[in-house]
Amino acid sequence: MKGTFPRIPSGCSITGILNKKAKRFSGADVIRSIRLMHDRSNGLGGGFAGYGIYPQYKDHYAFHLLYTNEASQQDTEHFLEKSFVIDRCEPIPTRPHPRITDVPILWRYFLRVKPYVVEQFSSSHDREWAEAADEAYAEKNFVVSQVMEINQKIDGAFVASSGKNMGVFKGVGFPEDIGEFYRVEEYEGYMWTSHGRFPTNTPGWWGGAHPFTILDWSVVHNGEISSYGINRRYLEAFGYHCTLQTDTEVIAYLFDLLHRRQGLSLKNTCLALAAPFWKEIDRYPEPKREAVTAIRQVYGSAMLNGPFSLVVGFTGGMIGITDRIKLRPLVCGQKDEVVYLSSEESAIREICPAPDRVWTIRAGEPIIVKLEEGVQP
C-alpha cells in the first residue's frame, strides 16, 4: 500500500536521572534526554521535577502555584498566611519562549508551618491524626490537607508541587520548550524526572501536565489508568481529592497514602499498585502466597489497571515500575553512581553514551534506587 502514514508512538515519554551520591547536576541533561523523544509527545504537556534544587531553603515547604488570575492569587496567599510563615515568595523565573503561550501566573513560596496550627488541626480530626506520635508525620498530614483545600476550593489556583527542597516546572508545550521556558538548566539537583505528554482522554492544560505531586512525591507516567474511578473513590475516603482532570493524579496520592500514612514498604506499595494476577499468586510458595494474597485483598481498590510505566521520585530515591504485562516501555541504565530510567534506551545514551549497564525492567517488578547509605540529600 502506497502513501505516508503518521507515526503512532506508544504514548508519552518519561525520563529519570538519580545520582546516588547526591551530587547535584544541572537540569540541562534531563532536557537533552527528553528532547530526543520529541515524537512521543504532541505539544500538549511537558514538565520536570528537580530534587535538591533549593538547598538554601531545604527545611521549607516549597509551594509552586499556578494561578489563572490575580484574584485567585490573592485568595491563596490570604489562605496560606493563616497557617504558614511565608519566608519568601516570588515569581517562578521564566524566559519568553515563542512556542509557550497562554501562560498562567506562576509563583513560588517557601513556607514554615506555624507551630500551633498542626496541634489544633490534629485534635479536630480522626484518631489517625490526633494520636500521631510523630510530629513530622502530623505536620505532613496537615500540609496535604492544605494542598487539597487550595486545589478544591480556591477557584483558579493549583498547587504544582509542595515538597521540601524540590519543585515541579510544568505546562502546555513540548517538554524541551517547557524546560527552556522555566530555565531548568539553571537549577542543580541530585535527581531529575521529566515527561513529554501525549494526552488521549484528558485535556491538555497547565495543571494537567506531569509531574503530579504531593509533598515530595512526584510521578511521571506513560499510559492510561483505567481504574481511575475506583482509585479516586478509595482516596476520597482518606481525605484526598482529585481535581486536576488527569488520571495520573491518583498515583501520587496512592504512594503517599500507602507508604507514608499506612506504613507499607516501598516494595509492598508497588506490589499493591501493580499486583500479580491471581493465577500467578496461586503458584507462589508459602508464606509468600499468603502475604501477597493479603496485600491484593486489602488494597484491591488501590490497584492500578491499564497500560502504564512510571517513574516516581521522592526525597532520596527513585522508582521505576510498569504494569503487569508491560504494555508501556521502561529501560534502566547505570554509569558509576548515576542511574537512568527512560522510555527509550536512546534517551539514556544521549546523555550517557557508554553506560556500564543497560537493561529492560521486567513487567510489574519495580526497580527502587536510593541514595547510598549515609548520604544526605
Summary of the structure (lengths in Angstrom):
residues: 377
radius of gyration: 20.1
end to end distance: 56.0
largest distance: 71.8
contacts: 1320
relative contact order: 0.18
helix: 34%
strand: 27%
